[in-house]
Amino acid sequence: MAITLVLMRHFYDLFMKGSEGPLAVFFSWGWHGVDLFFALSGFLIGGQIIGECRNSEFRFKRFFIKRSFRILPPYFFAIAVFVVFFSYMNGFFILKNSQVFNIFWRMPFISKITYSHPR
C-alpha cells in the first residue's frame, strides 16, 4: 500500500500538478506512503530486535549483516540496470574509465567515510 501511495504522488507530480477535483486531491496525498513505509518498517524491525533481545539472542553485528544481505543486492542490481539501460539508450557505455572507478568507490558509501574524516 505504501508503494502505491508513493507512485500515486509521483503520478500527480508528473501529470496532475495544478489540476483540481477530487481525483487530483486524492493523488496529491500520496506522500503519506513514505510515512507509512517508515512506520511499518520501524514496527517490523523493532519487533524483531525486541523479540531477539527478550531471548538474549540479539547481536548487533548479525543484525547488520542480515540487513546488508537484504538491502545491498537490490541496490547493486538497480545501479547495474541503470548503467546498462542508459548505455543502451545513449548508444555507448556511459561510464568512462575514471567514472568506473568513481562509481565503485561511491556505491558502497566508502567516499562518505573518507570525506567525513579530514586528514
SERO-4910 file (N, C-alpha, C, O; in steps of 0.05 Angstrom, whole numbers):
BEGIN
 pado doro    nc1    nc2    nc3   cac1   cac2   cac3    cc1    cc2    cc3    oc1    oc2    oc3
  Met    A     16    -24      0      0      0      0     17     25      0     11     45    -14
  Ala    A     39     24     15     57     48     17     69     54    -10     71     77    -18
  Ile    A     77     33    -25     88     37    -51     68     49    -70     74     67    -86
  Thr    A     43     40    -69     22     50    -85     17     80    -80     14     96    -99
  Leu    A     18     88    -54     14    116    -48     37    133    -59     32    155    -69
  Val    A     61    123    -57     84    138    -67     82    141    -98     87    162   -109
  Leu    A     75    119   -111     71    121   -140     49    140   -148     51    154   -168
  Met    A     28    141   -132      6    160   -138     17    188   -136     10    205   -152
  Arg    A     33    194   -116     44    221   -113     62    228   -137     61    251   -147
  His    A     78    209   -146     95    215   -169     78    219   -194     84    237   -210
  Phe    A     57    204   -197     39    208   -220     27    236   -218     24    250   -238
  Tyr    A     19    244   -194      7    270   -190     27    292   -198     21    311   -212
  Asp    A     52    289   -189     73    309   -195     78    311   -225     84    333   -235
  Leu    A     77    289   -238     84    289   -267     60    298   -284     65    313   -304
  Phe    A     36    290   -278     14    294   -296     -9    311   -286    -25    321   -302
  Met    A    -12    314   -260    -36    326   -249    -31    352   -234    -49    364   -222
  Lys    A     -6    361   -232      1    384   -217    -15    408   -227    -16    414   -251
  Gly    A    -28    422   -209    -45    445   -217    -73    438   -224    -90    455   -228
  Ser    A    -79    412   -226   -106    403   -232   -124    406   -207   -114    406   -184
  Glu    A   -149    408   -212   -168    409   -190   -187    386   -191   -189    372   -212
  Gly    A   -201    381   -170   -220    359   -169   -213    338   -149   -191    338   -138
  Pro    A   -231    320   -143   -227    300   -122   -204    281   -129   -190    272   -111
  Leu    A   -201    274   -154   -180    255   -162   -153    267   -158   -134    254   -148
  Ala    A   -149    292   -165   -124    306   -161   -117    308   -131    -95    305   -123
  Val    A   -137    314   -115   -133    316    -86   -125    289    -75   -107    287    -59
  Phe    A   -139    268    -84   -133    241    -75   -104    233    -82    -90    222    -65
  Phe    A    -95    238   -106    -68    231   -115    -47    248   -101    -25    239    -97
  Ser    A    -54    273    -94    -35    290    -81    -28    281    -52     -8    289    -41
  Trp    A    -45    264    -41    -40    254    -14    -21    230    -14    -17    218      7
  Gly    A    -10    224    -36      8    201    -38     33    202    -22     46    182    -16
  Trp    A     41    226    -13     65    229      3     62    215     30     83    210     43
  His    A     38    208     38     35    193     62     46    165     60     51    152     81
  Gly    A     51    156     36     62    129     32     90    126     44     97    105     55
  Val    A    106    147     43    133    147     55    130    144     85    145    128     98
  Asp    A    112    160     97    108    158    126     99    130    134    108    119    154
  Leu    A     81    119    118     70     92    124     92     72    122     94     54    138
  Phe    A    109     74    101    131     56     98    150     56    122    157     35    132
  Phe    A    158     80    130    176     82    153    164     72    179    177     59    195
  Ala    A    138     77    183    125     68    207    123     37    207    129     24    227
  Leu    A    116     25    184    114     -4    183    141    -17    185    143    -37    200
  Ser    A    161     -7    171    187    -20    173    199    -17    200    212    -35    210
  Gly    A    195      7    213    205     10    240    191     -9    260    203    -20    278
  Phe    A    165    -13    256    150    -31    273    160    -60    269    164    -74    289
  Leu    A    164    -68    244    173    -96    239    201   -100    249    207   -121    262
  Ile    A    219    -82    242    247    -85    251    250    -83    281    264    -98    293
  Gly    A    235    -64    293    236    -61    322    225    -85    336    236    -94    356
  Gly    A    204    -97    325    193   -121    337    212   -144    336    214   -160    355
  Gln    A    227   -146    314    247   -167    311    269   -163    331    277   -182    344
  Ile    A    279   -139    335    300   -133    354    291   -138    382    305   -151    398
  Ile    A    267   -129    389    256   -133    416    253   -163    422    260   -172    444
  Gly    A    243   -178    403    240   -207    406    266   -221    411    268   -238    428
  Glu    A    287   -213    396    313   -225    399    326   -217    426    339   -232    439
  Cys    A    321   -191    434    332   -182    460    319   -197    483    333   -203    503
  Arg    A    294   -202    481    280   -217    503    291   -245    506    292   -256    529
  Asn    A    300   -257    484    311   -284    485    342   -283    488    355   -304    488
  Ser    A    353   -260    492    382   -256    494    396   -266    469    418   -277    471
  Glu    A    384   -263    446    396   -273    421    405   -250    403    417   -255    382
  Phe    A    399   -225    410    405   -203    392    435   -198    392    448   -195    412
  Arg    A    446   -196    367    474   -189    363    474   -167    342    464   -171    319
  Phe    A    486   -145    349    487   -122    331    500   -129    305    489   -121    284
  Lys    A    522   -142    305    537   -150    281    520   -167    263    518   -163    239
  Arg    A    507   -188    275    490   -206    259    466   -191    247    458   -197    224
  Phe    A    455   -172    262    432   -157    252    440   -141    227    425   -141    207
  Phe    A    463   -127    228    471   -111    205    480   -128    181    477   -120    158
  Ile    A    492   -152    187    499   -170    165    473   -179    151    472   -179    126
  Lys    A    453   -187    166    428   -195    154    415   -173    138    405   -177    116
  Arg    A    415   -148    149    403   -125    136    419   -119    110    406   -113     89
  Ser    A    445   -121    110    461   -115     86    456   -136     65    455   -129     41
  Phe    A    452   -161     72    446   -182     52    418   -178     41    412   -187     19
  Arg    A    400   -164     55    374   -159     45    373   -133     28    358   -132      9
  Ile    A    389   -114     34    388    -88     21    408    -84     -2    401    -74    -23
  Leu    A    433    -94      2    453    -88    -18    450   -102    -45    455    -89    -66
  Pro    A    441   -127    -47    437   -139    -73    418   -123    -91    425   -118   -115
  Pro    A    394   -115    -82    377    -99    -99    389    -72   -106    384    -61   -128
  Tyr    A    404    -61    -87    417    -35    -92    437    -37   -115    436    -21   -134
  Phe    A    455    -57   -114    475    -60   -135    461    -69   -162    470    -61   -183
  Phe    A    440    -85   -160    425    -92   -184    413    -68   -197    414    -65   -222
  Ala    A    401    -50   -182    388    -26   -193    409     -8   -206    404      3   -227
  Ile    A    433     -6   -194    454     10   -207    463     -3   -233    468     11   -252
  Ala    A    466    -29   -233    475    -43   -257    454    -39   -279    461    -34   -302
  Val    A    428    -42   -273    407    -38   -293    407    -10   -303    404     -6   -327
  Phe    A    411      9   -286    413     37   -294    435     42   -314    431     54   -334
  Val    A    459     31   -308    482     35   -325    477     22   -352    483     34   -373
  Val    A    468     -3   -352    463    -17   -377    441     -3   -393    444      1   -417
  Phe    A    419      4   -381    397     17   -395    405     43   -407    400     48   -431
  Phe    A    418     61   -392    426     87   -404    449     84   -423    452    101   -441
  Ser    A    466     64   -420    487     59   -440    474     51   -467    482     60   -488
  Tyr    A    454     34   -465    439     25   -489    424     49   -502    425     52   -526
  Met    A    411     65   -485    396     88   -496    415    109   -509    407    121   -528
  Asn    A    439    112   -498    458    131   -510    474    120   -533    486    135   -548
  Gly    A    474     94   -536    489     82   -557    519     77   -551    534     68   -568
  Phe    A    527     83   -527    555     78   -518    555     74   -488    536     81   -474
  Phe    A    577     63   -479    579     58   -450    582     85   -436    600    100   -442
  Ile    A    564     91   -418    562    118   -407    583    124   -386    586    148   -379
  Leu    A    598    104   -378    619    110   -358    646    109   -371    653     90   -384
  Lys    A    662    130   -367    690    130   -376    706    114   -355    696    108   -333
  Asn    A    732    109   -361    748     93   -343    750    106   -315    748     92   -295
  Ser    A    752    132   -313    754    145   -287    727    143   -273    726    142   -248
  Gln    A    705    143   -288    679    142   -275    673    114   -265    659    111   -245
  Val    A    684     93   -278    680     66   -268    692     63   -240    680     52   -222
  Phe    A    717     73   -237    729     73   -210    712     89   -191    708     81   -168
  Asn    A    703    113   -200    688    131   -183    662    118   -173    655    120   -150
  Ile    A    648    104   -191    622     92   -183    627     69   -164    611     66   -145
  Phe    A    648     53   -167    653     32   -148    663     42   -122    661     29   -101
  Trp    A    674     66   -122    683     79    -97    660     91    -82    659     91    -57
  Arg    A    640    101    -97    617    114    -84    594     95    -77    579    100    -59
  Met    A    591     73    -92    568     55    -87    567     44    -59    546     45    -47
  Pro    A    589     34    -48    587     24    -20    590     46      1    593     40     24
  Phe    A    588     71     -7    589     94     10    616     97     24    618    110     45
  Ile    A    638     86     12    664     89     23    673    118     22    687    128     40
  Ser    A    664    133      2    672    161     -1    661    177     23    673    197     31
  Lys    A    638    169     34    626    184     56    644    181     81    647    200     96
  Ile    A    656    158     84    673    153    107    699    170    105    708    182    124
  Thr    A    711    169     81    736    183     77    733    213     78    750    228     87
  Tyr    A    710    223     67    706    252     67    698    263     94    702    287    100
  Ser    A    686    246    111    677    255    137    699    257    158    696    268    179
  His    A    722    245    151    745    245    170    768    259    156    784    246    143
  Pro    A    770    286    160    792    300    147    819    292    158    822    284    181
  Arg    A    839    293    141    866    285    150    881    308    162    904    305    171
***
